[in-house]
Amino acid sequence: MEKSIYYMDCHIAGFKYWDGAEVFNHLQIGTPLRLVREKGNAYDAEAVSIYWKESKLGYIPSSMNTDISKFLEMGYGQIFKVTINRVSPEKEPNSQIGIVIKIRQRI
């Protein structure tokens, strides 16, 4: 069993603007996601996008992405374990999906 420690949790910013509605029925608590450093983003110099398979779901909120963007830029993306921890279809789209980010323990 892989060990990991809690790092942070947040909602998926911009969820309503990307592919979230198209794949919403596939997203459930525990679904693994991946983070991608999005260099050259015109709106956020430290943008980190969130993907489920090949579907872009949105972003780590800009108020929370500074450290993660640096780790990703330096090639340490594999240390993060990202999963869905909340699915709330009744909420406003940008608050429907929550994620938790953990740091994998090196064994």
N, CA, C and O atoms as CSV, one atom per row, in Angstrom:
chain,resi,resn,atom,element,x,y,z
A,1,MET,N,N,0.836,-1.181,0.000
A,1,MET,CA,C,0.000,0.000,0.000
A,1,MET,C,C,0.883,1.247,0.000
A,1,MET,O,O,1.823,1.369,0.785
A,2,GLU,N,N,0.557,2.150,-0.887
A,2,GLU,CA,C,1.308,3.390,-0.981
A,2,GLU,C,C,0.951,4.320,0.173
A,2,GLU,O,O,-0.225,4.515,0.482
A,3,LYS,N,N,1.971,4.890,0.806
A,3,LYS,CA,C,1.726,5.836,1.886
A,3,LYS,C,C,1.860,7.248,1.339
A,3,LYS,O,O,2.688,7.526,0.472
A,4,SER,N,N,1.024,8.129,1.870
A,4,SER,CA,C,1.094,9.527,1.475
A,4,SER,C,C,0.614,10.383,2.633
A,4,SER,O,O,-0.083,9.910,3.531
A,5,ILE,N,N,1.000,11.657,2.596
A,5,ILE,CA,C,0.579,12.587,3.632
A,5,ILE,C,C,-0.202,13.739,2.998
A,5,ILE,O,O,0.055,14.135,1.862
A,6,TYR,N,N,-1.136,14.250,3.743
A,6,TYR,CA,C,-1.987,15.343,3.288
A,6,TYR,C,C,-1.150,16.586,3.000
A,6,TYR,O,O,-0.268,16.949,3.777
A,7,TYR,N,N,-1.442,17.236,1.863
A,7,TYR,CA,C,-0.798,18.499,1.524
A,7,TYR,C,C,-1.821,19.641,1.506
A,7,TYR,O,O,-1.627,20.660,2.169
A,8,MET,N,N,-2.912,19.467,0.743
A,8,MET,CA,C,-3.930,20.502,0.663
A,8,MET,C,C,-5.187,19.967,-0.003
A,8,MET,O,O,-5.170,18.898,-0.612
A,9,ASP,N,N,-6.270,20.713,0.117
A,9,ASP,CA,C,-7.476,20.401,-0.642
A,9,ASP,C,C,-8.060,21.706,-1.166
A,9,ASP,O,O,-7.804,22.781,-0.623
A,10,CYS,N,N,-8.848,21.592,-2.230
A,10,CYS,CA,C,-9.438,22.775,-2.858
A,10,CYS,C,C,-10.543,22.329,-3.813
A,10,CYS,O,O,-10.766,21.135,-4.015
A,11,HIS,N,N,-11.221,23.301,-4.388
A,11,HIS,CA,C,-12.177,23.015,-5.460
A,11,HIS,C,C,-11.437,23.133,-6.794
A,11,HIS,O,O,-10.283,23.559,-6.826
A,12,ILE,N,N,-12.084,22.764,-7.870
A,12,ILE,CA,C,-11.488,22.907,-9.198
A,12,ILE,C,C,-11.965,24.229,-9.787
A,12,ILE,O,O,-13.134,24.374,-10.146
A,13,ALA,N,N,-11.061,25.179,-9.883
A,13,ALA,CA,C,-11.391,26.494,-10.424
A,13,ALA,C,C,-11.610,26.390,-11.935
A,13,ALA,O,O,-10.887,25.681,-12.635
A,14,GLY,N,N,-12.614,27.107,-12.417
A,14,GLY,CA,C,-12.894,27.123,-13.854
A,14,GLY,C,C,-13.552,25.871,-14.385
A,14,GLY,O,O,-13.579,25.647,-15.595
A,15,PHE,N,N,-14.084,25.049,-13.493
A,15,PHE,CA,C,-14.678,23.762,-13.887
A,15,PHE,C,C,-15.725,23.920,-14.996
A,15,PHE,O,O,-15.794,23.092,-15.904
A,16,LYS,N,N,-16.521,24.957,-14.928
A,16,LYS,CA,C,-17.601,25.133,-15.906
A,16,LYS,C,C,-17.103,25.524,-17.292
A,16,LYS,O,O,-17.868,25.473,-18.255
A,17,TYR,N,N,-15.849,25.909,-17.409
A,17,TYR,CA,C,-15.333,26.348,-18.701
A,17,TYR,C,C,-14.645,25.250,-19.506
A,17,TYR,O,O,-14.340,25.456,-20.680
A,18,TRP,N,N,-14.402,24.120,-18.919
A,18,TRP,CA,C,-13.639,23.074,-19.595
A,18,TRP,C,C,-14.502,21.841,-19.838
A,18,TRP,O,O,-15.672,21.976,-20.194
A,19,ASP,N,N,-13.954,20.647,-19.656
A,19,ASP,CA,C,-14.638,19.407,-20.040
A,19,ASP,C,C,-15.434,18.759,-18.908
A,19,ASP,O,O,-15.937,17.648,-19.073
A,20,GLY,N,N,-15.555,19.424,-17.775
A,20,GLY,CA,C,-16.190,18.831,-16.602
A,20,GLY,C,C,-17.592,18.321,-16.831
A,20,GLY,O,O,-17.923,17.213,-16.408
A,21,ALA,N,N,-18.421,19.103,-17.491
A,21,ALA,CA,C,-19.813,18.689,-17.709
A,21,ALA,C,C,-19.889,17.426,-18.571
A,21,ALA,O,O,-20.782,16.599,-18.384
A,22,GLU,N,N,-18.970,17.279,-19.499
A,22,GLU,CA,C,-18.969,16.126,-20.405
A,22,GLU,C,C,-18.588,14.830,-19.707
A,22,GLU,O,O,-19.011,13.754,-20.129
A,23,VAL,N,N,-17.802,14.917,-18.652
A,23,VAL,CA,C,-17.322,13.704,-17.976
A,23,VAL,C,C,-17.821,13.600,-16.535
A,23,VAL,O,O,-17.394,12.719,-15.790
A,24,PHE,N,N,-18.717,14.491,-16.147
A,24,PHE,CA,C,-19.159,14.575,-14.755
A,24,PHE,C,C,-19.594,13.224,-14.182
A,24,PHE,O,O,-19.263,12.909,-13.039
A,25,ASN,N,N,-20.322,12.430,-14.952
A,25,ASN,CA,C,-20.823,11.144,-14.452
A,25,ASN,C,C,-19.725,10.119,-14.186
A,25,ASN,O,O,-19.976,9.098,-13.547
A,26,HIS,N,N,-18.508,10.382,-14.670
A,26,HIS,CA,C,-17.377,9.483,-14.424
A,26,HIS,C,C,-16.574,9.895,-13.192
A,26,HIS,O,O,-15.705,9.156,-12.729
A,27,LEU,N,N,-16.871,11.072,-12.673
A,27,LEU,CA,C,-16.098,11.606,-11.559
A,27,LEU,C,C,-16.764,11.229,-10.247
A,27,LEU,O,O,-17.936,11.534,-10.023
A,28,GLN,N,N,-16.009,10.564,-9.382
A,28,GLN,CA,C,-16.535,10.174,-8.086
A,28,GLN,C,C,-15.428,10.231,-7.049
A,28,GLN,O,O,-14.249,10.322,-7.391
A,29,ILE,N,N,-15.802,10.180,-5.810
A,29,ILE,CA,C,-14.814,10.238,-4.732
A,29,ILE,C,C,-13.795,9.121,-4.940
A,29,ILE,O,O,-14.148,7.961,-5.154
A,30,GLY,N,N,-12.525,9.505,-4.871
A,30,GLY,CA,C,-11.433,8.556,-5.063
A,30,GLY,C,C,-10.889,8.509,-6.473
A,30,GLY,O,O,-9.840,7.906,-6.700
A,31,THR,N,N,-11.571,9.130,-7.437
A,31,THR,CA,C,-11.085,9.130,-8.817
A,31,THR,C,C,-9.725,9.827,-8.874
A,31,THR,O,O,-9.589,10.954,-8.398
A,32,PRO,N,N,-8.712,9.163,-9.455
A,32,PRO,CA,C,-7.401,9.796,-9.561
A,32,PRO,C,C,-7.378,10.854,-10.668
A,32,PRO,O,O,-7.999,10.691,-11.718
A,33,LEU,N,N,-6.658,11.927,-10.410
A,33,LEU,CA,C,-6.493,13.026,-11.358
A,33,LEU,C,C,-5.010,13.300,-11.513
A,33,LEU,O,O,-4.190,12.757,-10.772
A,34,ARG,N,N,-4.664,14.141,-12.477
A,34,ARG,CA,C,-3.260,14.529,-12.620
A,34,ARG,C,C,-3.147,16.031,-12.813
A,34,ARG,O,O,-4.058,16.692,-13.311
A,35,LEU,N,N,-2.002,16.543,-12.400
A,35,LEU,CA,C,-1.714,17.964,-12.483
A,35,LEU,C,C,-0.749,18.228,-13.621
A,35,LEU,O,O,0.169,17.443,-13.861
A,36,VAL,N,N,-0.956,19.335,-14.324
A,36,VAL,CA,C,-0.089,19.716,-15.436
A,36,VAL,C,C,0.262,21.190,-15.293
A,36,VAL,O,O,-0.620,22.041,-15.183
A,37,ARG,N,N,1.536,21.478,-15.295
A,37,ARG,CA,C,1.998,22.875,-15.244
A,37,ARG,C,C,1.684,23.506,-16.594
A,37,ARG,O,O,2.089,22.985,-17.633
A,38,GLU,N,N,0.975,24.608,-16.584
A,38,GLU,CA,C,0.535,25.247,-17.820
A,38,GLU,C,C,1.307,26.552,-18.024
A,38,GLU,O,O,0.801,27.643,-17.763
A,39,LYS,N,N,2.536,26.408,-18.494
A,39,LYS,CA,C,3.365,27.581,-18.777
A,39,LYS,C,C,2.731,28.389,-19.895
A,39,LYS,O,O,2.107,27.832,-20.798
A,40,GLY,N,N,2.889,29.667,-19.835
A,40,GLY,CA,C,2.363,30.520,-20.888
A,40,GLY,C,C,0.888,30.841,-20.761
A,40,GLY,O,O,0.309,31.424,-21.678
A,41,ASN,N,N,0.263,30.477,-19.650
A,41,ASN,CA,C,-1.138,30.815,-19.442
A,41,ASN,C,C,-1.259,32.330,-19.336
A,41,ASN,O,O,-0.583,32.953,-18.518
A,42,ALA,N,N,-2.114,32.923,-20.158
A,42,ALA,CA,C,-2.245,34.380,-20.232
A,42,ALA,C,C,-2.836,35.006,-18.979
A,42,ALA,O,O,-2.664,36.203,-18.751
A,43,TYR,N,N,-3.533,34.215,-18.161
A,43,TYR,CA,C,-4.221,34.754,-16.993
A,43,TYR,C,C,-3.516,34.476,-15.679
A,43,TYR,O,O,-3.751,35.171,-14.690
A,44,ASP,N,N,-2.650,33.466,-15.656
A,44,ASP,CA,C,-1.990,33.076,-14.414
A,44,ASP,C,C,-0.611,32.502,-14.742
A,44,ASP,O,O,-0.507,31.429,-15.336
A,45,ALA,N,N,0.433,33.210,-14.357
A,45,ALA,CA,C,1.802,32.787,-14.647
A,45,ALA,C,C,2.187,31.485,-13.946
A,45,ALA,O,O,3.172,30.851,-14.325
A,46,GLU,N,N,1.422,31.080,-12.928
A,46,GLU,CA,C,1.722,29.858,-12.178
A,46,GLU,C,C,0.611,28.816,-12.345
A,46,GLU,O,O,0.408,27.980,-11.464
A,47,ALA,N,N,-0.094,28.863,-13.452
A,47,ALA,CA,C,-1.258,27.999,-13.673
A,47,ALA,C,C,-0.906,26.511,-13.608
A,47,ALA,O,O,0.094,26.056,-14.163
A,48,VAL,N,N,-1.772,25.776,-12.906
A,48,VAL,CA,C,-1.669,24.316,-12.815
A,48,VAL,C,C,-3.044,23.755,-13.176
A,48,VAL,O,O,-4.016,23.947,-12.445
A,49,SER,N,N,-3.111,23.067,-14.303
A,49,SER,CA,C,-4.387,22.499,-14.729
A,49,SER,C,C,-4.567,21.102,-14.150
A,49,SER,O,O,-3.606,20.436,-13.767
A,50,ILE,N,N,-5.833,20.677,-14.097
A,50,ILE,CA,C,-6.211,19.394,-13.517
A,50,ILE,C,C,-6.886,18.564,-14.598
A,50,ILE,O,O,-7.801,19.036,-15.272
A,51,TYR,N,N,-6.427,17.320,-14.761
A,51,TYR,CA,C,-6.966,16.433,-15.790
A,51,TYR,C,C,-7.488,15.134,-15.203
A,51,TYR,O,O,-6.945,14.604,-14.234
A,52,TRP,N,N,-8.548,14.637,-15.808
A,52,TRP,CA,C,-9.003,13.261,-15.626
A,52,TRP,C,C,-8.822,12.621,-16.993
A,52,TRP,O,O,-9.456,13.028,-17.967
A,53,LYS,N,N,-7.961,11.625,-17.059
A,53,LYS,CA,C,-7.574,11.022,-18.339
A,53,LYS,C,C,-7.138,12.143,-19.271
A,53,LYS,O,O,-6.207,12.876,-18.938
A,54,GLU,N,N,-7.778,12.302,-20.427
A,54,GLU,CA,C,-7.399,13.362,-21.362
A,54,GLU,C,C,-8.317,14.579,-21.274
A,54,GLU,O,O,-8.188,15.503,-22.078
A,55,SER,N,N,-9.227,14.597,-20.327
A,55,SER,CA,C,-10.187,15.688,-20.170
A,55,SER,C,C,-9.696,16.717,-19.159
A,55,SER,O,O,-9.410,16.399,-18.005
A,56,LYS,N,N,-9.607,17.949,-19.623
A,56,LYS,CA,C,-9.213,19.044,-18.737
A,56,LYS,C,C,-10.425,19.466,-17.924
A,56,LYS,O,O,-11.477,19.785,-18.479
A,57,LEU,N,N,-10.270,19.464,-16.588
A,57,LEU,CA,C,-11.373,19.801,-15.693
A,57,LEU,C,C,-11.321,21.245,-15.212
A,57,LEU,O,O,-12.361,21.812,-14.878
A,58,GLY,N,N,-10.158,21.844,-15.170
A,58,GLY,CA,C,-10.000,23.201,-14.676
A,58,GLY,C,C,-8.631,23.372,-14.071
A,58,GLY,O,O,-7.651,22.813,-14.563
A,59,TYR,N,N,-8.558,24.157,-12.986
A,59,TYR,CA,C,-7.277,24.551,-12.417
A,59,TYR,C,C,-7.262,24.480,-10.891
A,59,TYR,O,O,-8.305,24.511,-10.237
A,60,ILE,N,N,-6.039,24.383,-10.340
A,60,ILE,CA,C,-5.831,24.673,-8.924
A,60,ILE,C,C,-6.109,26.171,-8.790
A,60,ILE,O,O,-5.622,26.944,-9.615
A,61,PRO,N,N,-6.871,26.613,-7.788
A,61,PRO,CA,C,-7.108,28.048,-7.636
A,61,PRO,C,C,-5.790,28.830,-7.587
A,61,PRO,O,O,-4.820,28.386,-6.972
A,62,SER,N,N,-5.766,29.983,-8.234
A,62,SER,CA,C,-4.525,30.756,-8.336
A,62,SER,C,C,-3.968,31.171,-6.977
A,62,SER,O,O,-2.763,31.383,-6.842
A,63,SER,N,N,-4.817,31.285,-5.988
A,63,SER,CA,C,-4.348,31.647,-4.648
A,63,SER,C,C,-3.616,30.500,-3.950
A,63,SER,O,O,-3.044,30.689,-2.876
A,64,MET,N,N,-3.633,29.303,-4.564
A,64,MET,CA,C,-3.068,28.115,-3.920
A,64,MET,C,C,-2.040,27.381,-4.789
A,64,MET,O,O,-1.561,26.319,-4.391
A,65,ASN,N,N,-1.691,27.913,-5.956
A,65,ASN,CA,C,-0.903,27.125,-6.898
A,65,ASN,C,C,0.600,27.412,-6.935
A,65,ASN,O,O,1.321,26.724,-7.657
A,66,THR,N,N,1.089,28.380,-6.202
A,66,THR,CA,C,2.487,28.799,-6.310
A,66,THR,C,C,3.472,27.667,-6.064
A,66,THR,O,O,4.327,27.404,-6.910
A,67,ASP,N,N,3.371,26.996,-4.930
A,67,ASP,CA,C,4.334,25.937,-4.610
A,67,ASP,C,C,4.196,24.745,-5.556
A,67,ASP,O,O,5.197,24.207,-6.030
A,68,ILE,N,N,2.974,24.340,-5.827
A,68,ILE,CA,C,2.768,23.191,-6.718
A,68,ILE,C,C,3.341,23.483,-8.099
A,68,ILE,O,O,3.969,22.611,-8.700
A,69,SER,N,N,3.136,24.692,-8.611
A,69,SER,CA,C,3.652,25.015,-9.943
A,69,SER,C,C,5.180,24.910,-9.981
A,69,SER,O,O,5.747,24.476,-10.984
A,70,LYS,N,N,5.840,25.304,-8.901
A,70,LYS,CA,C,7.303,25.209,-8.850
A,70,LYS,C,C,7.762,23.757,-8.854
A,70,LYS,O,O,8.703,23.400,-9.564
A,71,PHE,N,N,7.096,22.917,-8.059
A,71,PHE,CA,C,7.462,21.497,-8.045
A,71,PHE,C,C,7.258,20.864,-9.422
A,71,PHE,O,O,8.109,20.107,-9.890
A,72,LEU,N,N,6.142,21.170,-10.065
A,72,LEU,CA,C,5.873,20.618,-11.391
A,72,LEU,C,C,6.899,21.107,-12.405
A,72,LEU,O,O,7.370,20.335,-13.240
A,73,GLU,N,N,7.238,22.363,-12.332
A,73,GLU,CA,C,8.203,22.934,-13.264
A,73,GLU,C,C,9.578,22.303,-13.105
A,73,GLU,O,O,10.328,22.195,-14.075
A,74,MET,N,N,9.912,21.889,-11.894
A,74,MET,CA,C,11.208,21.255,-11.644
A,74,MET,C,C,11.179,19.749,-11.903
A,74,MET,O,O,12.182,19.068,-11.690
A,75,GLY,N,N,10.048,19.224,-12.357
A,75,GLY,CA,C,9.977,17.813,-12.707
A,75,GLY,C,C,9.590,16.876,-11.580
A,75,GLY,O,O,9.820,15.670,-11.681
A,76,TYR,N,N,9.008,17.397,-10.509
A,76,TYR,CA,C,8.642,16.578,-9.361
A,76,TYR,C,C,7.143,16.263,-9.291
A,76,TYR,O,O,6.617,16.007,-8.208
A,77,GLY,N,N,6.469,16.279,-10.411
A,77,GLY,CA,C,5.034,16.029,-10.435
A,77,GLY,C,C,4.628,14.673,-9.894
A,77,GLY,O,O,3.514,14.524,-9.392
A,78,GLN,N,N,5.501,13.681,-9.982
A,78,GLN,CA,C,5.174,12.335,-9.530
A,78,GLN,C,C,5.005,12.234,-8.019
A,78,GLN,O,O,4.500,11.227,-7.524
A,79,ILE,N,N,5.420,13.260,-7.278
A,79,ILE,CA,C,5.266,13.195,-5.817
A,79,ILE,C,C,3.824,13.437,-5.382
A,79,ILE,O,O,3.450,13.098,-4.260
A,80,PHE,N,N,3.011,14.023,-6.268
A,80,PHE,CA,C,1.640,14.364,-5.894
A,80,PHE,C,C,0.663,13.239,-6.229
A,80,PHE,O,O,0.685,12.680,-7.326
A,81,LYS,N,N,-0.171,12.928,-5.281
A,81,LYS,CA,C,-1.288,12.004,-5.483
A,81,LYS,C,C,-2.548,12.850,-5.367
A,81,LYS,O,O,-2.842,13.399,-4.305
A,82,VAL,N,N,-3.291,12.951,-6.468
A,82,VAL,CA,C,-4.453,13.838,-6.532
A,82,VAL,C,C,-5.702,13.005,-6.759
A,82,VAL,O,O,-5.766,12.224,-7.708
A,83,THR,N,N,-6.687,13.166,-5.899
A,83,THR,CA,C,-7.945,12.437,-6.037
A,83,THR,C,C,-9.125,13.359,-5.727
A,83,THR,O,O,-8.980,14.394,-5.078
A,84,ILE,N,N,-10.276,12.953,-6.205
A,84,ILE,CA,C,-11.504,13.677,-5.892
A,84,ILE,C,C,-11.928,13.315,-4.476
A,84,ILE,O,O,-11.932,12.141,-4.107
A,85,ASN,N,N,-12.289,14.329,-3.678
A,85,ASN,CA,C,-12.771,14.054,-2.323
A,85,ASN,C,C,-14.183,14.591,-2.075
A,85,ASN,O,O,-14.736,14.420,-0.989
A,86,ARG,N,N,-14.766,15.247,-3.098
A,86,ARG,CA,C,-16.130,15.757,-2.954
A,86,ARG,C,C,-16.777,15.892,-4.317
A,86,ARG,O,O,-16.184,16.445,-5.243
A,87,VAL,N,N,-17.991,15.388,-4.439
A,87,VAL,CA,C,-18.808,15.554,-5.638
A,87,VAL,C,C,-20.152,16.106,-5.173
A,87,VAL,O,O,-20.895,15.435,-4.456
A,88,SER,N,N,-20.455,17.328,-5.586
A,88,SER,CA,C,-21.673,18.014,-5.142
A,88,SER,C,C,-22.412,18.581,-6.349
A,88,SER,O,O,-22.278,19.768,-6.647
A,89,PRO,N,N,-23.198,17.744,-7.058
A,89,PRO,CA,C,-23.866,18.206,-8.275
A,89,PRO,C,C,-24.857,19.342,-8.056
A,89,PRO,O,O,-25.189,20.060,-9.000
A,90,GLU,N,N,-25.332,19.515,-6.835
A,90,GLU,CA,C,-26.315,20.560,-6.565
A,90,GLU,C,C,-25.681,21.945,-6.417
A,90,GLU,O,O,-26.396,22.947,-6.392
A,91,LYS,N,N,-24.375,22.013,-6.319
A,91,LYS,CA,C,-23.699,23.299,-6.116
A,91,LYS,C,C,-23.409,23.990,-7.445
A,91,LYS,O,O,-23.544,23.397,-8.515
A,92,GLU,N,N,-23.013,25.241,-7.353
A,92,GLU,CA,C,-22.580,26.014,-8.510
A,92,GLU,C,C,-21.402,25.281,-9.165
A,92,GLU,O,O,-20.585,24.708,-8.444
A,93,PRO,N,N,-21.278,25.275,-10.500
A,93,PRO,CA,C,-20.266,24.453,-11.186
A,93,PRO,C,C,-18.848,24.552,-10.637
A,93,PRO,O,O,-18.170,23.530,-10.529
A,94,ASN,N,N,-18.381,25.736,-10.288
A,94,ASN,CA,C,-17.004,25.835,-9.791
A,94,ASN,C,C,-16.826,25.250,-8.392
A,94,ASN,O,O,-15.699,25.143,-7.909
A,95,SER,N,N,-17.911,24.874,-7.744
A,95,SER,CA,C,-17.823,24.264,-6.410
A,95,SER,C,C,-18.270,22.805,-6.406
A,95,SER,O,O,-18.359,22.197,-5.340
A,96,GLN,N,N,-18.549,22.240,-7.563
A,96,GLN,CA,C,-19.089,20.879,-7.619
A,96,GLN,C,C,-18.083,19.788,-7.280
A,96,GLN,O,O,-18.445,18.770,-6.690
A,97,ILE,N,N,-16.836,19.992,-7.646
A,97,ILE,CA,C,-15.824,18.954,-7.440
A,97,ILE,C,C,-14.726,19.481,-6.531
A,97,ILE,O,O,-14.141,20.533,-6.788
A,98,GLY,N,N,-14.456,18.741,-5.471
A,98,GLY,CA,C,-13.345,19.049,-4.580
A,98,GLY,C,C,-12.252,18.021,-4.767
A,98,GLY,O,O,-12.529,16.863,-5.079
A,99,ILE,N,N,-11.013,18.436,-4.579
A,99,ILE,CA,C,-9.893,17.500,-4.703
A,99,ILE,C,C,-9.023,17.569,-3.449
A,99,ILE,O,O,-9.012,18.565,-2.727
A,100,VAL,N,N,-8.308,16.493,-3.221
A,100,VAL,CA,C,-7.304,16.463,-2.164
A,100,VAL,C,C,-5.977,16.114,-2.827
A,100,VAL,O,O,-5.901,15.247,-3.698
A,101,ILE,N,N,-4.938,16.811,-2.389
A,101,ILE,CA,C,-3.604,16.558,-2.899
A,101,ILE,C,C,-2.772,16.054,-1.738
A,101,ILE,O,O,-2.705,16.673,-0.676
A,102,LYS,N,N,-2.140,14.914,-1.968
A,102,LYS,CA,C,-1.263,14.325,-0.966
A,102,LYS,C,C,0.135,14.187,-1.576
A,102,LYS,O,O,0.294,14.171,-2.797
A,103,ILE,N,N,1.131,14.090,-0.715
A,103,ILE,CA,C,2.497,13.874,-1.166
A,103,ILE,C,C,2.864,12.440,-0.869
A,103,ILE,O,O,2.768,11.974,0.266
A,104,ARG,N,N,3.289,11.744,-1.922
A,104,ARG,CA,C,3.667,10.325,-1.775
A,104,ARG,C,C,4.920,10.201,-0.925
A,104,ARG,O,O,5.874,10.968,-1.061
A,105,GLN,N,N,4.887,9.211,-0.043
A,105,GLN,CA,C,6.050,8.942,0.798
A,105,GLN,C,C,7.045,8.122,0.004
A,105,GLN,O,O,6.684,7.142,-0.648
A,106,ARG,N,N,8.263,8.520,0.062
A,106,ARG,CA,C,9.330,7.775,-0.607
A,106,ARG,C,C,9.756,6.635,0.284
A,106,ARG,O,O,10.088,6.836,1.452
A,107,ILE,N,N,9.748,5.440,-0.266
A,107,ILE,CA,C,10.094,4.253,0.540
A,107,ILE,C,C,11.421,3.690,0.092
A,107,ILE,O,O,11.886,2.694,0.645
